[in-house]
Amino acid sequence: MVASRCRFARMVLRLEDKRSRDATLCAMSDLVSPLDHVRAALLAVVLCTVLAAGLPPARAQAPDARQAVEAQFRDWLVQTVWLDAQKRGVSRETFDRAFAAITLDWDLPELQIPGRPAAPGEQKQAEFQSPGRYFAEAQLASLTKTGSGLLKRWESILVAIEQLYGVPREIVVAIWGRESHFGRVAPRHQALRVLSTQAFLGRRGALYYPELLAALVILEEDHLPGETLLSSWAGAMGQPQLLPSKFLRFAVDGDGDGRRDIWRSVPDALASIANYLREHGWRPGQGWGIEVHVPASVSCTLEGPRQGRPAREWARLGITRVGGAALPPESRNTTAFLLMPAGRLGPSFLVSENFYVLKQYNESDLYALFIGHLADRLRGASALTGHWSPLDLMKRSDIWAMQKRLQAEGYDVGKVDGLVGFATRTAIGQWQARGQRQETCFPDAALIEAFR
């Protein structure tokens, strides 16, 4: 496999058969998959520029090297992106206008830049940090205060949206607040530049390429200028932070002006959030969940979306609302799921299927819990009762290694991704129980060390 990639790189460069150059090319071409000929060619061309200048690979971001990559990028836009965009109905006029001044954004994270060592795959997003840090009271209090005022300001629009889509206005406003601080934190990046850079140089190029094509379709169908499509560094756009493919499927015109402007129109942004949730199965009249007390007799390994049961069965096990109150009578026949995002080291919840609809907006237990709790706060609820225990800071690579070990021992950890999801938490609890250890269902430094 490596040999074939080396031959490909040598063919592109037409190099002389020199051992030192071959060895360097092999090392560079081994960074990409055997099917990714575009990137293999890119690496080879950049390396050619570097070698011709007599520079070591570590200096491959010199001006001449960058110019070579930019040239490859322009060729890729014309020879690959345009052909696929044309199949999606994008006109040549729209395409040329969109990319007239686009260059690569070399400062984005998660890029695989030739000559630069690969960045460690540690997760930087807040959703994957220590659970307690995600629920900073100062942030929740600020969002609650601002959101309460906006609930009143946009009351007529929110009432109409709730009646049309069946999603509570507090949930919609909570997502609006979390995603863009109610539209006050404007995205700083140009979506087309982000998406084309990530599709061409990004570690997850296969994920971003369809989003790039979707962004071009938006320009064609919605007649929006390219500079309007502002996004995060990951390509999420506008006040609701929708990826382009999600925009095409779920964004709606909430103010009746004929456009789906989620950047400047608050009604469009709010209606698009509600439509997204409805289309993903939101059940009107059903809450997202409640905070509960889980007695020590109930194993934390019962957590997760695979182990739902009627709320009355959880009540028989001794689970109550925080403070000791019984579970609401109207929910006793409803399927509920135990959620313990920090295992025994944090608050516990019984959640409904609507909680997992919230996870469709952002695949994180903490995100969905934050939205549900903030919505409760907007209704006048108080802070969470349960205490988040201080947790050791852990690298994603350490979690990944632990997951591999657990998996090798026969435990189901779900996807081996370095993230402490419900399946990993359950597997940890099962491993602890088998070894007659205290069940916490969450990793700490000692547990990580035990799996080294």
Stockholm file with secondary structure:
# STOCKHOLM 1.0

chainA/1-452         MVASRCRFARMVLRLEDKRSRDATLCAMSDLVSPLDHVRAALLAVVLCTVLAAGLPPARAQAPDARQAVEAQFRDWLVQTVWLDAQKRGVSRETFDRAFAAITLDWDLPELQIPGRPAAPGEQKQAEFQSPGRYFAEAQLASLTKTGSGLLKRWESILVAIEQLYGVPREIVVAIWGRESHFGRVAPRHQALRVLSTQAFLGRRGALYYPELLAALVILEEDHLPGETLLSSWAGAMGQPQLLPSKFLRFAVDGDGDGRRDIWRSVPDALASIANYLREHGWRPGQGWGIEVHVPASVSCTLEGPRQGRPAREWARLGITRVGGAALPPESRNTTAFLLMPAGRLGPSFLVSENFYVLKQYNESDLYALFIGHLADRLRGASALTGHWSPLDLMKRSDIWAMQKRLQAEGYDVGKVDGLVGFATRTAIGQWQARGQRQETCFPDAALIEAFR
#=GR chainA/1-452 SS CHHHHHHHHHHHHTCCCCHHHHHHHHHHHTTSCTTCHHHHHHHHHHHHHHHHTTCCGGGTTSHHHHHHHHHHHHHHIIIIIHHHHHHTTCCHHHHHHHHTTCCCCTTCSSBCCTTSCCCCCCCCSGGGSCHHHHTCHHHHHHHHHHHHHHHHHTHHHHHHHHHHHCCCHHHHHHHHHHHHTTTTSCCCEEHHHHHHHHHHHBTTHHHHHHHHHHHHHHHHHHCCCGGGCEECTTCCBTTTTBCHHHHHHHCCCSSSSSCCCTTTCHHHHHHHHHHHHHHTTCCTTCCCEEEEECCTTSCGGGCSTTSCEEHHHHHHTTCEETTSCCCCGGGTTSEEEEECTTGGGSCEEEECHHHHHHHHHSSCHHHHHHHHHHHHHHTTCCCCCSCCCCCCCCCHHHHHHHHHHHHHTTCCCSSCSSCCCHHHHHHHHHHHHHTTCCCCCSCCHHHHHHTC
#=GC SS_cons         CHHHHHHHHHHHHTCCCCHHHHHHHHHHHTTSCTTCHHHHHHHHHHHHHHHHTTCCGGGTTSHHHHHHHHHHHHHHIIIIIHHHHHHTTCCHHHHHHHHTTCCCCTTCSSBCCTTSCCCCCCCCSGGGSCHHHHTCHHHHHHHHHHHHHHHHHTHHHHHHHHHHHCCCHHHHHHHHHHHHTTTTSCCCEEHHHHHHHHHHHBTTHHHHHHHHHHHHHHHHHHCCCGGGCEECTTCCBTTTTBCHHHHHHHCCCSSSSSCCCTTTCHHHHHHHHHHHHHHTTCCTTCCCEEEEECCTTSCGGGCSTTSCEEHHHHHHTTCEETTSCCCCGGGTTSEEEEECTTGGGSCEEEECHHHHHHHHHSSCHHHHHHHHHHHHHHTTCCCCCSCCCCCCCCCHHHHHHHHHHHHHTTCCCSSCSSCCCHHHHHHHHHHHHHTTCCCCCSCCHHHHHHTC
//
